Amino acid sequence: MATDSRQNADSQRGARQGRGAPASPVKQYLVHQRRVARDSARRLWQTPVATAMTWAVMGVALSLPVALLLLLGSLQGVSSGWESSARITAYIEMGVPLEKANELVLTVNGYGRVASVELIERGQALSEFRESSGLGDVLDFLEGNPLPHTLLITPEEGARTAKGVQSLATFIEGMDEIERVQVDLGWLQRLNAMTDILTRAAWALALLLAAAVVLVIGNTVRLAIESRRDEILVAKLVGGTDAFVRRPFLYTGAWFGLGGGVVAWLLIQVTFWWLSGPIERLAGLYNSDFSLNGPGLEGVFALIVIAMLLGWLGAWVAVKRHMDDIDPGDIAGG
């Protein structure tokens, strides 16, 4: 009897150990989420052609505005570099002596937004022009030096913008001894204006294509809802909540977004690689270091996250619109 009692106690203790402690609600919820996510991904792989076509459409729609914004960002970076090296050339009147020109240097330096001022004397300017032009024999026939004293003015770092340089040029033009001021920023201002317009157009295109992505995903998920209509009806009949029924389709939209984001990144990389050679050769002809910059690691992560959010939003819109049309009463009434 004692042996039987010990055996029964061991059996009960083993049964309790086999059952273990019940899983927490949070753990059960996470396990369910993983199971639904895997099932949604498995359903996509079962229709590879339709899935690949949806990914391709999303990739093209996402890559167009992103590539354009990256191109404009690279262009703005180059123009800001040109702005940072901007200098103002001020030509002093011919009759101004060297002593007065040195006083002008002090006056311009005291303006407060000037980093440095370099005075090029008339004789120095003529010598440099004689060496660089190769016209020394022709210059010997001149009766005098036709070149004036010149000021090369470099704005301080905070004023090296189109607006700051223009303000400084206006101040210098107001001096009586200054005959002419030359600022080569007009073309840069026009370039910046065009870049701003194209940037706004790119953002408008991005919003339109994002809406198109949401509609494409919504239509795809709507077809998936119709194909699983009976399954949804049964789930609602046995007490499945709307969140339970909606969850697989939301994961489907997120998987579509993930694939579309990866395809968009690949398209951008291939396009930039294909264009980088001709663009670098063109930039070399203009002595520029302009190059196309890809999205980078953070940009790729942001692109994929945005694509997944768009896919999720498209799926949510489709589920919200069509799930209410599926009524378990259709089966009960039949």
C-alpha positions in Angstrom: 0.0 0.0 0.0 2.8 2.3 0.8 4.4 1.5 -2.5 1.2 2.3 -4.4 0.8 5.6 -2.5 4.3 6.7 -3.4 3.6 5.7 -7.1 0.4 7.7 -7.2 2.1 10.7 -5.6 4.9 10.5 -8.2 2.4 10.2 -11.0 0.5 13.3 -9.8 3.7 15.3 -9.3 4.9 14.3 -12.8 1.5 15.3 -14.3 1.8 18.7 -12.6 5.3 19.2 -14.0 4.2 18.1 -17.5 1.4 20.6 -17.5 3.6 23.5 -16.3 2.5 27.0 -15.4 -0.1 28.5 -17.7 1.3 31.1 -20.2 0.7 34.7 -19.4 -1.8 36.7 -21.5 1.0 38.8 -22.9 3.0 35.7 -24.0 -0.1 34.2 -25.6 -0.8 37.5 -27.4 2.7 37.6 -28.8 2.6 34.0 -29.9 -0.7 34.6 -31.7 0.8 37.7 -33.4 3.8 35.6 -34.6 1.5 32.9 -35.8 -0.7 35.3 -37.8 2.3 37.1 -39.3 3.8 33.8 -40.5 0.5 32.6 -41.9 0.1 35.9 -43.8 3.6 35.7 -45.2 2.9 32.0 -46.2 -0.2 33.0 -48.1 1.8 35.6 -50.1 4.4 33.1 -51.1 1.6 30.8 -52.3 0.8 33.3 -55.0 4.3 34.5 -56.1 3.2 36.1 -59.4 0.5 38.3 -57.9 2.7 39.2 -55.0 5.7 40.1 -57.2 3.5 42.3 -59.4 2.2 44.1 -56.3 5.7 44.6 -55.0 6.8 45.9 -58.4 4.0 48.5 -58.6 4.8 49.7 -55.1 8.5 49.8 -55.8 8.1 52.0 -58.9 5.6 54.3 -57.2 7.9 54.8 -54.2 11.2 55.0 -56.0 10.2 57.9 -58.4 9.7 60.6 -55.8 12.4 59.3 -53.5 15.0 59.3 -56.3 13.9 62.8 -57.4 14.2 64.2 -53.8 17.7 62.6 -53.4 18.8 64.2 -56.7 17.6 67.6 -55.6 19.2 67.1 -52.2 22.6 66.4 -53.9 22.1 69.5 -56.1 21.3 71.7 -53.1 24.4 70.4 -51.4 26.6 71.5 -54.3 24.9 74.9 -54.6 25.5 75.5 -50.8 29.1 74.7 -51.3 29.3 77.3 -54.1 27.6 79.8 -51.9 30.1 79.1 -49.0 33.0 80.1 -51.3 31.3 83.2 -52.7 33.4 86.4 -52.8 32.6 89.9 -53.9 34.9 91.8 -56.2 34.8 95.6 -55.8 36.5 97.8 -58.4 37.7 101.2 -57.1 37.5 104.3 -59.3 40.6 105.0 -61.3 41.5 108.3 -59.7 41.5 106.9 -56.1 45.1 106.8 -54.7 46.5 103.8 -52.9 46.3 105.5 -49.5 42.5 106.0 -49.9 42.2 102.4 -51.1 43.8 101.2 -47.8 41.2 103.3 -45.9 38.5 101.5 -47.8 39.9 98.2 -46.7 39.5 99.3 -43.1 36.0 100.6 -43.7 34.8 97.4 -45.3 36.5 95.3 -42.5 34.5 97.3 -40.0 31.2 96.4 -41.5 30.9 93.4 -39.2 29.9 90.7 -41.7 33.2 90.4 -43.5 35.7 87.7 -42.9 38.6 89.2 -44.9 39.4 91.9 -47.4 42.3 91.7 -49.8 43.5 94.7 -51.7 45.0 94.1 -55.1 47.0 97.1 -56.3 46.9 98.3 -59.9 50.4 97.3 -60.6 50.0 93.8 -59.1 46.8 93.3 -61.1 48.6 94.2 -64.3 51.5 91.9 -63.6 49.2 89.0 -62.8 47.1 89.7 -66.0 50.3 89.9 -68.0 51.5 86.4 -66.8 48.1 84.7 -67.0 47.0 86.1 -70.4 50.2 85.8 -72.4 49.5 89.2 -73.9 52.7 90.9 -72.6 53.7 92.3 -76.0 50.3 93.8 -76.5 50.2 95.4 -73.1 53.6 97.1 -73.8 51.8 99.3 -76.3 49.5 100.7 -73.7 50.2 104.2 -72.5 49.3 103.5 -68.9 47.8 100.9 -66.6 44.1 100.5 -67.4 43.3 98.4 -64.3 42.0 99.9 -61.1 42.7 99.0 -57.5 40.5 96.0 -56.6 39.0 94.7 -53.3 38.4 91.0 -52.9 35.9 90.6 -50.1 35.1 87.3 -48.4 31.9 87.4 -46.3 31.9 85.7 -42.9 30.5 82.2 -42.6 27.1 83.3 -41.4 26.6 85.7 -44.3 27.7 83.2 -47.1 24.2 82.9 -48.5 22.6 84.6 -51.5 20.7 87.0 -49.3 23.8 87.8 -47.1 26.1 88.3 -50.0 23.6 90.6 -51.7 23.2 92.7 -48.5 27.0 93.1 -48.3 27.2 94.0 -52.0 24.6 96.7 -51.5 26.6 98.2 -48.7 29.8 98.3 -50.7 28.0 99.8 -53.8 27.0 102.7 -51.6 30.6 103.9 -51.1 31.6 106.9 -53.2 35.0 105.5 -54.2 33.6 102.2 -55.5 32.9 102.2 -59.3 31.5 98.7 -59.7 30.7 95.6 -57.6 30.6 92.2 -59.2 28.7 89.3 -57.6 28.4 86.1 -59.5 25.4 84.7 -57.6 22.6 85.6 -60.0 22.7 82.2 -61.7 22.9 80.5 -58.3 19.8 82.3 -57.1 18.0 81.2 -60.2 19.2 77.6 -59.6 18.0 77.7 -56.0 14.6 79.0 -57.1 14.2 76.2 -59.7 15.4 73.7 -57.1 12.7 74.9 -54.6 10.0 74.5 -57.3 11.2 71.0 -58.2 11.3 70.0 -54.5 7.7 71.1 -54.0 6.7 69.2 -57.1 8.5 66.1 -55.9 6.7 66.2 -52.6 3.4 66.7 -54.4 4.3 63.7 -56.6 5.2 61.7 -53.5 1.8 62.4 -51.9 -0.1 61.4 -55.1 1.9 58.2 -55.5 1.5 57.4 -51.8 -2.3 57.6 -52.2 -2.0 55.4 -55.3 0.0 52.8 -53.2 -2.7 52.9 -50.6 -5.4 52.3 -53.2 -3.5 49.4 -54.8 -2.9 47.7 -51.5 -6.5 48.3 -50.6 -7.8 46.7 -53.8 -5.4 43.7 -53.3 -6.6 43.2 -49.8 -10.2 43.5 -50.8 -9.7 40.6 -53.2 -8.2 38.6 -50.4 -11.1 39.4 -48.1 -13.6 38.2 -50.8 -11.6 35.0 -51.3 -11.7 34.3 -47.6 -15.3 35.3 -47.1 -16.5 32.0 -45.8 -13.6 31.8 -43.4 -14.4 35.2 -42.0 -18.1 34.3 -41.6 -17.1 31.2 -39.6 -14.7 33.1 -37.4 -17.4 35.7 -36.6 -20.0 32.9 -35.9 -17.7 31.3 -33.2 -17.2 34.7 -31.5 -14.1 36.1 -33.3 -13.8 39.8 -32.7 -13.3 42.4 -35.4 -9.7 42.8 -34.3 -9.1 39.1 -34.6 -10.6 38.9 -38.0 -8.8 42.1 -39.2 -5.3 41.2 -38.0 -4.3 38.8 -40.8 -5.1 41.3 -43.5 -3.2 44.1 -41.8 -0.2 41.8 -41.7 -0.7 41.1 -45.4 -0.6 44.9 -46.1 2.5 45.3 -44.0 4.3 42.4 -45.9 3.3 44.0 -49.2 4.8 47.3 -47.9 8.0 45.6 -46.9 8.5 44.0 -50.3 7.6 47.2 -52.1 10.1 49.2 -50.0 12.9 46.7 -50.8 12.1 46.8 -54.5 12.1 50.7 -54.4 15.5 50.7 -52.7 16.9 48.3 -55.4 15.5 50.4 -58.2 17.0 53.5 -56.7 20.4 51.8 -56.3 20.4 50.5 -59.9 19.3 53.9 -61.3 21.9 55.9 -59.4 24.6 53.3 -60.4 23.6 53.6 -64.1 23.6 57.5 -64.0 26.6 58.0 -61.8 29.2 57.6 -64.6 27.8 60.1 -67.1 27.0 62.6 -64.3 30.6 62.4 -62.9 32.1 63.0 -66.3 29.8 66.0 -66.9 30.7 67.4 -63.5 34.4 66.9 -64.3 34.0 69.1 -67.3 32.8 71.9 -65.1 35.5 71.3 -62.4 32.7 70.2 -59.9 32.7 67.4 -57.5 28.9 66.8 -57.9 27.8 63.2 -57.4 24.6 61.3 -56.7 24.2 60.4 -53.1 22.1 57.3 -52.3 19.6 57.1 -49.4 22.1 55.7 -46.9 21.3 53.3 -44.1 18.9 55.6 -42.2 17.2 56.5 -45.5 16.7 52.9 -46.5 15.2 52.1 -43.0 12.9 55.1 -43.3 11.9 54.1 -46.8 11.0 50.6 -45.7 9.1 51.8 -42.6 7.1 54.3 -44.7 6.3 51.6 -47.3 5.1 49.2 -44.5 2.9 51.9 -43.0 1.4 52.7 -46.4 0.7 49.0 -46.9 -0.8 48.7 -43.4 -3.0 51.8 -44.1 -4.2 50.4 -47.4 -5.1 47.1 -45.8 -6.9 48.9 -42.9 -8.9 51.0 -45.3 -10.0 47.9 -47.2 -10.9 45.9 -44.1 -12.7 48.9 -42.6 -14.8 49.3 -45.7 -15.6 45.7 -46.6 -15.5 43.8 -43.3 -18.9 45.3 -42.2 -20.5 43.9 -45.4 -19.8 40.3 -44.2 -22.6 39.5 -41.8 -22.8 36.1 -40.0 -26.6 36.5 -40.3 -26.2 35.5 -43.9 -25.4 32.0 -42.9 -27.8 31.9 -39.9 -30.7 33.2 -42.1 -29.9 30.7 -44.8 
